[in-house]
Amino acid sequence: MQLHSKKRLLFDLALVLVLGLILAKVYWPELVLLFNPSSAHQAELITLVHRHELVDVFLLMLVIAVLCSVPGAPNSVVCIFTGACFGPLAGFLINWCGNIIGNGFVLSLVHRSGVTDNLRQKPAFSYLTRQRYPLLGLTMGFIVPFIPNLVVNCVATGLEVSKRGYLLAVSLGTLPIAFIYAYSGNAIFTLDLKKIIIIVGMFIFLCAFYVAVRLLHQKERIKKG
């Protein structure tokens, strides 16, 4: 590993640690309740959430945005926590806005630093850049949770999509996963088995959708070849 990569890794780890400590300090009472789910604690959690000021909500949104821009950071954990604390609707809005802002930040960094050869060699990068409809490919890249945001934003830079097109793709693409994380956080805390089954089903559907589109794309390439 190069020295530059080591410094970046240490910086990312330190950033995630600092953000984790800040969140733990602000939302510590909620964390205690989440680790001891019960009907009484659910009511107490709602009371605690209502006591938070708007600045605390923006802090949570900012943390999601920053973690979204750090490869390998536990962004999904914070999004699930948000859903457990604020419920599926408010949690979804916080997650959604945080992920849109975070991806915009990643895009601006890619514009400044450029796309490296290492990223160009990623299978996901090659696949997304070959899509017949670039905006649809970008949207799909944001939807699928196991494709890194950095790769998708590098694709957006390479395709030179308009700002309006990018905003549309990132908004539509991050919408399902933001809802899934918020809904799953609420389902886990309330111990609602039906909600948990729905979330698992939605996640499997997203993965199956991605695999199906890739298979269709491969068949088209074989026919043309």
N, C-alpha and C positions, 0 to 999 in steps of 0.2 A: 504493500500500500504506500502511495506517495505521501510525502510530508504534508502537502496541501490537503489531501484527503483526510489525514489524521486530525489536522487542525479543525477541519469542517465537522468531522464526527464529534470531536470533543466539544465544539461550540454548540452543536445541535443537542447533545446530551445535557450540557449545562443549561441550555435554554428550556428544554423540556422539564428538567428538574426544578428550575426556578418557577416556571409556570405552575407546575404541580403543587409546589409549596404554597404559592399564592392562593390557588383555588382551595387547597385544604384549609387554609386559614379563614377564608371568607365563607366557605360552605361546610365547615367541620360539623356543625350540628346536623345538617342534612345527611352527611356521610354516615354518621353514627346511626341515624334512623334507617338508612338504606341497607345497612348490614343487619338490621333487626326488623324485617318487614312484618307488620301486623296491621289490623284494621285501625287500632288506636294510633299507631305511628303514622298511618296514612293521613289521618286528620291533622296530626301535629305537624307533619311535613308541609301540608298546604298552608298552615298558619305561618310557619317559618318562611316559606317562599314569599308570602304576601308582605312580609316585613322587609324584604330586600328592596333597596333603592334601585332606580333605573341604572345607576352607574355599575352596580353589581351584575346586572343583566348584560350590559355592554362589555364588561370584563370577560364574562363567559363567552360571549360572541367573539371577542378579540382572541381569546385563547384557542378557540376552535379554528379561527382563521390562521393563526400562527402555526398550529400543529398540522393544519392542512398543507402548509408549505414546507414542512420538514419531513423528508422521506423516512418512513418507518416509525414515525411518532404515533402514539396511541390516540389519534383523533377520534376513532370510533368509540373508545371508552368514555371520553368526555361527552360525546353526542348522546350516548345511551344514558349517562348520568343526567344530562340536561332533560331528557324525556322523562326520567324517573322523578325529577324534582318539579318540573314545570308542566308536566302532562303532555299528551301527544300533540296538541295543536300549538301551544306556545313553544314547546320544545322543538317542534318541527320548524317553526319560523326562525328560532334562534340558530338552529343547526344549518338551515338553508342559507340564511344571510351570512353566517360565519364561513361556510364553505365557498360561497360565491366570492366573498372578499379575499379569502385565502388563495383561491385559484387566480384571481386577478393579480395578486401580489407575486405569485409564482411566474405568471406570464411576463410581468414587468422585469423580473430578474433574468428570465430567459432572453428577453429582448436585449438586455445589456450585455450578458455574458456569451450569448450565442448557443447553438446546439452542438454538443460535443459528438465526436465520432462514436464514442461508447454508447451514447443514447440512440444514435441512428441505427446501431446494430441490434437494438432490442426488437424482438419479434413483434411486440405490440405496436411499436413505432412504425415498422415496415407495413404492418397490416392496416393500420388506421390511415396512413398516407396514401394507400392504394384504393381507398373507397371511391366509388363512382360519384357519390354525393358527399363532399367534404364535411358539411355541417352535420349530416346524419352520422358520419363516422365519429366526429368529435363528441356529439351528444352521447353516442354509445360508449365512447371511452370514459366519459365522466360517470355514466350510469354504472358500469361494471366496477365493483369495489376493489378487485385485486389488480387493476391496472393503475400504476402510480400516477398521481396528479402531475408530477414533473414530466413524465413521458407524454401525457395528453397535451399539456401546454407547449411542449416542444413541437408536437405535431401542428398545433394551432399556429405557431410561429413559422414553421416550414410552409404551411399552406397559405400563409398571408391572408387569413380571413379578416373581414371588416370587424370593427369594434361592435357594431350592432349584431352581426352574425355570431361573434364569440359570446356576447352576453346572452343571446338566445340559447346557444348550445350549452353553456355552463349552467344557466338557470334551469333548463329542462333536464339536463343530465344529472345535476346534484339533487333535484327535487325528490326522486324516489328513495334514494339512500338516506337523505335527511329525514324523511318521514319514517322509514323503516327503523332507524336508530332511535328516534324519539318514541315511536310506538312500542318498540321492544323494551326500552327502558321502563316505560309505564307498565307494560305487561309483566315484566319480571318483578317489579316492586309490588304490584297488586296481586301477584301470583295467579293471574288469569290465564288458565290453560288454553282457552280458545284463542285469546290474543297471541299467545306464544306460538301456537300452531299456524295461525295466519301469517305471522312474521317469518317463520321458517319456510312456509310455502312461497311467500313473496321473494325471499332471498334465493331459493332454489329456482324460481321462475326467471329471475334476472340472469343467473348463471347459465341456465338452459338456453335463454334467449341469445346470449352472447355466443355460446357454442354453436347453436343452430345457424346464426348468421355467418360465422366463420366457415362452417361446413358448406353452406350455399355458395359462399365466395370462392372456396377452393374448387367446387364443382364447375363454376363458371370459368375459372382459370384453366382447368383441365380441358374443357370444351374448346376454349379459344386456342389453347396450345395444340 
